[in-house]
Amino acid sequence: MHKPLELRKVKKALKKYGIIYVTGKDRHPKFYDP
């Protein structure tokens, strides 16, 4: 599982590529642990 810091890096990286990272909607990424 990713740590919060790593998750933040992932979000930034995805934003860089124009991919919107969304949690708390219809589905969660496989590496997101609620």
PyMOL commands that set and color helices and strands:
alter all, ss='L'
color gray80, all
select helices_A, chain A and resi 4-16
alter helices_A, ss='H'
color red, helices_A
deselect
rebuild
show_as cartoon
